Amino acid sequence: MVIPKYGLVGGAEGFAAELTERIAADTRFEVHVFANRWADSAGRIVFHPIPIVRFPKFLTTTSFAWFAGREISAAGPFDLIHTHDRIFRADLYTMHGIPHRWWVREVRRKRMSLFDRALARVEDRLVSEGGCRRFLAVSELTRKIFLDEYPIDPARVMVVHPGIDASPYAKLDRERCRREIRGRFGIVPDEPLILFVSMNFAIKGLDHILRGLGRLREKDPSARFRLLVIGRGDQKAYGRLARELGLGDAVLFAGAVAREKLPEVYLAGDLYAMLSRFDTFGMVVLEAMAAGLPVLISGSVGASDIVREGENGFVVENPADTDVIAERIETMLHGDVRERMGREALKTAGENSWDMAVARVLSVYEDIWADQRLKL
């Protein structure tokens, strides 16, 4: 397994660690991790430190790829090399993001810097010349963009969603969480609570949510709800927008919350909203579902793969359409609808466990080994 930071942050790092720890627990496999930094591991894993040249910045990705390749050659041979980041050569590449050129062109909408060009070159080399037999995408959205950017046989590109560990939620008492979290922010027990959890308010579409709620209040001034915003961002600017939309009394900013405390917050809520401008998957969607919360997300969120319209949530294709957002939230504010959708959301989380994700990845390993045997 190759990844610069193993289990230290979240997203790709968390995905790689969850996958690797479970595979390493299987005595059939000997697992080696090549990383620059890593979290403590309880598994049967051999770690190999990989240097990174951090200055000048454009050398970061290239240097990691070069040093990783050198260490893999020295420590091998290996039956399979699975990378979660851009290196020069691997058997399997899990794409936690999208092609870098596409990201710069379509999301950042900027010119390619020297750093961007160096990173994209490593990616090009891995995809086109790096010997990858299979590619894994974390969502259909990611897969589509990858295939639009690279002329790869679609049969070699599969989707494996991240999993969720529901055990932290099962250990908590929902009523206690609702009582304590709501009491902390002055939210009465029967007041519908909408959650937004993100460290990037702009990319995750907090403005779209506020405008949708503003439209709902405009249509129905008696509508009862609170929006609890978890994470760091420009609180002053978004607070001002909330007041301009007539939501000053309905929006609460809680700041950042430690990851281990988030299950308590989810269990205190009633529904989750995230209208991202772009998100390759969006683990927070599965986290919310594991707490039994129906979700409202944009069509630019990869987790739309697991949202069944009107059953466990809604997908808004155009997050600038305030009327549609207001209508969907109004529907979800009805107690009986919310409870029914919440039960389906919980079921969806159960269908996306880490054990299931591992089983899918291992089946891809078997396909790769079968291909190798055919070529012998």
C-alpha atoms as one frame of an Amber mdcrd trajectory, in Angstrom:
protein
   0.000   0.000   0.000   1.312   3.425  -0.910   0.069   6.754   0.475   1.988
   9.809   1.769  -0.008  10.151   5.012  -1.413   6.920   6.385  -4.449   7.261
   8.660  -3.603  10.783   9.819  -6.214  13.086   8.309  -9.292  11.574   6.738
 -10.636  11.078   3.232  -7.992   9.194   1.248  -5.801   8.710   4.331  -8.647
   7.245   6.360  -9.872   5.087   3.474  -6.391   3.619   2.928  -5.934   2.901
   6.634  -9.359   1.285   7.130  -8.789  -0.913   4.093  -5.214  -1.835   4.972
  -5.842  -2.672   8.637  -8.601  -5.082   7.678  -6.571  -6.761   4.950  -3.571
  -7.052   7.282  -5.768  -8.826   9.856  -6.188 -11.650   7.332  -3.253 -14.025
   7.846  -3.208 -14.915   4.144  -1.583 -11.572   3.408   1.675  -9.870   4.316
   1.082  -6.127   4.079   3.688  -3.386   3.659   2.860   0.330   3.789   5.038
   2.923   2.076   4.327   6.340   3.592   5.998   9.565   4.642   4.019   9.722
   7.898   1.639   7.306   9.575  -0.618   6.795  12.571  -0.066   3.969  15.031
  -1.286   0.652  13.713  -2.663  -2.347  15.557  -2.322  -4.547  12.487   0.383
  -6.866  11.153   1.889  -4.166   8.955   5.487  -3.408   7.938   6.025   0.338
   7.482   8.608   1.844   5.135   9.437   5.566   5.541   9.419   7.489   2.255
  11.121  10.923   2.118   9.472  13.948   0.497  11.289  17.014  -0.842   8.988
  19.849   0.232  10.906  22.789  -1.193  10.580  23.827  -3.898   6.898  22.829
  -3.734   6.707  21.414  -7.258   8.990  18.548  -6.173   6.654  17.174  -3.469
   4.669  14.709  -5.587   7.565  13.840  -7.899   9.967  13.215  -5.017   7.495
  11.001  -3.151   6.864   9.009  -6.333  10.583   8.592  -6.999  11.547   7.606
  -3.433   8.530   5.267  -3.161   9.534   3.511  -6.367  13.112   3.095  -5.140
  12.039   1.689  -1.744   9.457  -0.664  -3.286  12.122  -2.078  -5.609  14.543
  -2.542  -2.711  11.994  -4.170  -0.385  10.244  -6.325  -2.990   9.335  -8.179
  -5.016   5.629  -7.823  -4.179   2.660  -9.722  -5.554   0.645  -6.533  -5.830
   1.280  -2.796  -5.472  -1.822  -0.786  -4.552  -1.357   2.969  -4.507  -3.736
   5.572  -3.122  -1.726   8.440  -4.541   0.186   9.393  -7.663   3.425   7.427
  -8.085   5.238   6.153 -11.186   4.219   2.487 -11.189   1.585   0.266  -9.522
  -0.789  -2.609 -10.244  -3.826  -0.833  -8.834  -4.583   2.856  -8.331  -7.443
   4.044  -6.131  -8.453   7.527  -7.261  -9.611   9.472  -4.237  -9.666  12.589
  -6.352 -10.122  13.411 -10.003  -7.541  13.982 -12.753  -5.557  16.998 -11.625
  -5.797  18.836 -14.911  -9.604  18.558 -14.767  -9.606  19.860 -11.188  -7.528
  22.921 -12.094  -9.486  23.597 -15.290 -13.064  22.936 -14.155 -13.119  23.523
 -10.378 -10.305  25.944  -9.567 -10.587  27.609 -13.004  -6.976  28.742 -12.931
  -3.880  28.348 -15.044  -1.622  25.389 -14.314   1.253  26.332 -11.998   4.631
  24.584 -12.028   3.385  22.475  -9.073   0.220  21.553 -11.006   2.175  20.552
 -14.105   4.584  18.385 -12.102   1.743  16.622 -10.296  -0.201  16.073 -13.516
   2.905  14.623 -15.172   3.300  12.009 -12.433  -0.383  11.156 -12.778  -0.100
  10.857 -16.565   2.877   8.551 -16.213   1.067   6.308 -13.706  -2.097   6.046
 -15.806  -0.500   5.718 -19.243   2.866   4.053 -18.585   2.729   2.788 -14.998
   1.525  -0.746 -15.618  -1.807  -0.313 -13.784  -4.055  -3.275 -14.459  -7.092
  -1.795 -12.700  -8.281   1.584 -11.449 -10.695   2.126  -8.560 -12.897   5.210
  -8.309 -14.691   6.188  -5.099 -17.857   7.159  -7.008 -19.474   7.025 -10.432
 -18.855  10.768 -10.704 -15.114  10.231 -10.223 -15.117   7.329 -12.682 -16.891
   9.347 -15.385 -14.491  12.289 -15.107 -11.467   9.949 -15.152 -12.721   8.212
 -18.310 -13.479  11.562 -19.951  -9.888  12.646 -19.289  -8.025   9.386 -20.053
  -8.661   6.916 -22.942  -8.764   3.868 -20.657 -10.814   0.714 -21.276 -13.899
   1.316 -19.065 -13.830  -2.351 -18.004 -10.599  -1.620 -16.081 -12.193   1.134
 -14.001 -14.458   0.050 -11.131 -16.242   1.894  -8.345 -15.628   1.014  -4.691
 -17.311   3.386  -2.284 -15.776   4.170   1.105 -17.285   2.282   4.012 -18.577
   3.401   7.388 -17.997   2.023  10.861 -21.386   2.243  12.568 -20.171   0.968
  15.964 -19.531   4.444  17.499 -23.179   5.344  16.818 -24.522   2.086  18.233
 -22.709   2.700  21.538 -24.401   6.063  22.112 -27.818   6.886  23.529 -29.658
   9.010  20.958 -31.940  10.693  23.468 -29.014  11.688  25.677 -27.168  13.104
  22.668 -30.237  15.080  21.598 -30.747  16.420  25.080 -27.129  17.436  25.651
 -26.247  18.850  22.217 -29.535  20.683  21.803 -29.355  22.024  25.346 -25.874
  23.399  24.631 -27.238  25.518  21.768 -30.682  26.355  23.102 -32.580  24.128
  20.667 -35.852  22.746  22.009 -36.408  18.966  21.765 -39.107  19.020  19.067
 -37.512  21.661  16.834 -36.290  20.132  13.542 -32.502  20.391  13.414 -30.637
  20.501  10.099 -26.904  19.746  10.239 -24.093  21.019   8.030 -20.620  19.592
   8.771 -17.608  20.839   6.816 -14.276  22.633   7.094 -14.887  24.410   3.767
 -18.106  26.431   3.739 -17.637  27.712   0.175 -16.918  24.407  -1.610 -19.563
  22.529   0.409 -22.279  25.013  -0.554 -23.341  26.571   2.740 -24.546  29.623
   0.789 -26.883  27.415  -1.283 -28.354  25.916   1.882 -28.897  29.347   3.444
 -30.592  30.688   0.323 -32.826  27.625   0.127 -33.822  28.054   3.777 -34.393
  31.761   3.137 -36.749  30.868   0.300 -38.565  28.397   2.565 -39.054  31.048
   5.241 -40.237  33.497   2.602 -42.894  30.995   1.458 -43.830  29.899   4.976
 -42.805  32.288   7.762 -44.132  29.807  10.343 -41.777  26.979   9.286 -39.797
  25.776  12.321 -36.175  24.693  11.906 -32.627  25.357  13.053 -29.441  24.961
  11.055 -26.380  23.957  13.085 -23.134  24.673  11.213 -20.185  22.538  12.346
 -16.689  23.407  11.142 -14.442  26.382  10.452 -15.108  28.987   7.783 -15.915
  32.644   7.300 -18.508  32.710  10.059 -18.857  36.486   9.865 -19.715  36.507
   6.150 -22.128  33.573   6.345 -23.726  34.960   9.499 -24.308  38.212   7.645
 -25.867  36.309   4.711 -28.152  34.446   7.132 -29.374  37.728   8.622 -29.947
  39.227   5.168 -32.107  36.207   4.338 -34.147  36.567   7.521 -32.511  33.553
   9.164 -30.592  35.276  11.945 -32.517  33.399  14.623 -32.322  30.027  12.856
 -28.613  29.585  12.082 -26.100  28.585  14.749 -22.320  28.324  14.279 -20.668
  25.745  16.528 -17.094  25.885  15.193 -14.943  22.787  14.778 -15.826  19.607
  16.661 -13.353  16.779  17.352 -13.940  13.868  14.955 -14.597  11.412  17.800
 -17.388  13.702  19.052 -19.174  13.989  15.718 -21.414  10.904  16.187 -23.037
  12.656  19.164 -23.753  15.694  17.003 -25.219  13.621  14.163 -27.477  11.764
  16.603 -28.804  15.108  17.874 -29.916  16.137  14.380 -32.883  15.356  12.158
 -31.476  15.725   8.653 -28.202  16.527   6.916 -27.599  19.027   4.093 -24.528
  19.536   1.890 -24.923  21.191  -1.503 -21.293  20.985  -2.618 -19.944  22.579
  -5.733 -17.833  19.438  -6.105 -17.072  16.413  -3.931 -15.543  13.137  -5.159
 -17.595  11.248  -2.550 -18.333  13.053   0.731 -17.805  10.759   3.731 -19.985
  13.028   5.878 -22.994  11.776   3.905 -22.388   8.192   5.064 -21.641   9.439
   8.591 -24.993  11.214   8.714 -26.792   8.160   7.339 -25.156   5.985  10.008
 -26.929   8.207  12.541 -30.251   7.630  10.751 -30.390  11.065   9.092 -31.887
  11.544   5.636 -29.636  13.686   3.440 -29.971  16.560   0.988 -26.986  16.794
  -1.361 -26.112  18.229  -4.758 -25.603  16.251  -7.946 -21.913  17.217  -7.750
 -21.403  14.985  -4.694 -20.150  11.481  -5.459 -22.223  10.060  -2.607 -25.282
  10.664  -4.803 -24.565   7.047  -5.861 -26.086   5.861  -2.581 -28.990   8.339
  -2.362 -32.329   6.938  -3.471 -34.521   9.881  -4.357 -37.325  10.386  -1.879
 -36.371   7.244   0.064 -33.220   8.040   2.073 -32.683  11.583   0.835 -32.781
  13.934  -2.127 -30.284  15.005  -4.782 -30.575  18.584  -6.077 -28.945  18.723
  -9.503 -28.820  22.516  -9.547 -27.927  23.775  -6.043 -28.627  27.354  -7.138
 -32.335  26.486  -7.526 -33.666  27.840  -4.224 -37.244  26.750  -4.970 -36.244
  23.090  -5.297 -34.085  23.255  -2.157 -36.918  24.875  -0.176 -39.376  22.250
  -1.439 -37.114  19.316  -0.540 -36.350  20.639   2.932 -40.021  21.376   3.552
 -40.824  17.749   2.682 -38.128  16.447   5.022 -39.288  18.635   7.895 -42.477
  16.592   8.181 -41.941  14.220  11.099 -43.402  11.065   9.572 -41.535  11.566
   6.260 -38.296  12.316   8.088 -38.576   9.221  10.261 -39.320   6.951   7.298
 -36.410   8.370   5.294 -34.163   8.157   8.346 -34.829   4.427   8.656 -33.878
   3.980   4.988 -30.730   6.075   5.477 -29.662   3.847   8.362 -30.250   0.804
   6.176 -28.096   2.343   3.439 -25.245   2.892   5.891 -25.473  -0.780   6.847
 -25.104  -1.713   3.173 -21.855   0.280   2.973 -19.706  -1.159   5.748 -15.912
  -1.273   5.584 -16.058  -5.079   5.475 -18.088  -4.853   2.273 -15.630  -2.349
   0.776 -12.733  -4.683   1.640 -14.495  -7.628   0.000 -14.893  -5.610  -3.218
 -11.221  -4.593  -3.203 -10.055  -8.160  -2.563 -12.124  -9.339  -5.524 -10.207
  -6.825  -7.675  -6.920  -8.204  -6.286  -8.036 -11.690  -7.345  -8.813 -10.419
 -10.859  -5.338  -8.889 -11.122  -3.660 -12.092  -9.921  -5.749 -14.112 -12.372
  -4.531 -11.852 -15.196  -0.947 -12.315 -14.038  -1.296 -16.109 -14.024  -2.682
 -16.050 -17.576   0.425 -14.207 -18.782   2.851 -16.711 -17.202
